[in-house]
Amino acid sequence: MDKTKELKPVLVITHFKSEPKYISAEPTKWLSIIEEKFKDLEGYMIIWLFDGIHVLKIASDGKVADKHILSELSINLVKFRAFNKDKEWYVWRTGDSQFKNRFREDIKGDEKDIPCVDSSLTLRSVVAQKIQEFEAGKNTIGIKTRNYIGYENNLAGFDDYRFVEFI
């Protein structure tokens, strides 16, 4: 008897995931990409630079607060995640001036259903301090992640994950 048929995922969603690929757009154009992809829901950006971490808020119209920090992206960027409850754009450095990216969106439809598990953890770091600037009055900050389950050789494991929201 196949034991995998007995397992029930916590959550099954329909989603879209782009394959990781090199970005052809210059970092100066990334802001317009963020504004286009996130124009419908509020979200956040966590930016890891060689010299520190920044957390920016994305307004519901896709506009990014404190966008002057984005001018450093081509020089100091290690990685960033722009995300909200429905999607995430993840960009990371692969070489001196090369970056890869992947976009993941949880959508409604019938394209491809996959099991996933949401998890939460409490942040106690520089990131948590930066988030508290937006979430006044909260003593602890957590992050909710969505972990997508994949199968290889009939073994289940996490295929990918994305940030969902601060809690």
N, C-alpha and C positions, 0 to 999 in steps of 0.2 A: 504494500500500500504506500502511495506517495504522500509523505508527511507534509509537503509544501502545500497541498490542497487544503489542509486543515487550518493553516495559519490565516488569520484575518488581520489585515492592516488597520491601523488606527484611523487613517484617513485616506481616501482615494480621490485624487484630483485629476482633472484634465489640464495639461500644461503644454507650454512651448519652451523648448530649450535650444538655443543656438549652439553649435559646436565651437569650441575655442578657436579663435583665428586672430591673425595679426590685424591691427587697426590701421586702416589706410588714411584716416583723417588725422590731421595735426592736432596736438593737444589744445591749441587755441580754439578749435571747432567743437571740442567735447561739450562745452557748456550748452551749445545749441542742441546737441544730441540729447543731453539730460533734459532740457526744457521740453523737447518734443516727446520723449518717452514717458515723462512723469507729469504731464500737464493735467492729469485727471484726479490725482490723489496726493495728499501731503506725504512727505517722506523725509529721509535723511541721507546724508553722505558722510561716510567715515573715510578720511583721507590719511593714509600713512605716508609721511615724507621721511627722507633720510634724517631730518633734524626735528621731528616731532609728529604729533597727531592732531588733526583738526576734525571737528564734527560740525557740519553745516545743515541747516534746515532747508528742505525743499517745500515751497508753498504749494497750495493746491493748483495754482496756475503754471507750475513747473519752474518758477523763478527761484534762483538760489541766493540765499542771504550770504553776505560776506564773500562775494565772488572774487574779490581781489586775491584771495588765497589761491585761486585756480591758476593764476599767472605763473605759479611755481611748478606746475605739474610736469612740464617737459624736462625740467632740470632735476628736481628733487623727489619725484613720485616713486614710491615703492609699489603701492597698490591703492585702489579705492573701491568702495562699494556704495552705489546709489541704490536705495531700496525703499519700498513701501509695502503695504499689506499684500499687494498683488504681483509685484515684480522686482527684479534686481538686475542691475548692470554692474558687472565686476570687471575691473581692468587691472592688470598686473604687469610689472616690468619683467622682460625676459632677457634683456641685454642692455648695452649702453644707451641706446636710444630706440629700442624696440619694445612694443607693448602688445599683449594679447588681451582679448576680451571675450566675454560670453554674456549673453542676455537670457534670463529665465523669467517666464511669465506664467502665472497660474490663470488659465482662461476657462471659460465655460464653453462647452461644445463637445464634439465626439471624436476629436482627432486622435488622442492617445491618453488612456487612463493609466496612471501608475500609482502604486501605494507610496505613502509617505508618513512620516511621524514628526509631529511638532514637539519641540523641547524648549525649555527655558533655563537660563542660568543667570545668577546674580553676577554683575560686573563689579569688580573692585580694582580699578586701574585708572590710568590717565583718561581713558575713554569715558569711564563713568563720571569723572569730574567734569568733563566737557559736556556731557549730556545733561547734567544737572543744571547747567546754565539755561537750557530750554525747558526743563521739567522742574520748575521751582517748587520747593516744598517736599520733594521726594527725598527721603533719606537713603534709600537703596534704589539702584537702577538695575534692571535685568534686560536681557535680550531674548527674544523668541526666534528660534531658527526652525526652518523646515528642512527635514532630512529626507531625501528621495531614495527609495529602495530600488536596487537593481539586482539582477541575478546573473551569476556566472557559474557554470558547471553545477547547476541546481543548488547553489549556495547563495543565500540572501546576504546583502551588505548594503551599506550606504554608498550610492553611486555619486551623489552630489548633495550639496546643501546650499541654502541661501538665508540671508538675514530677512526677517519679516517685519519686526517692530521692536521698539523699546517698550518695556513694561515696568 
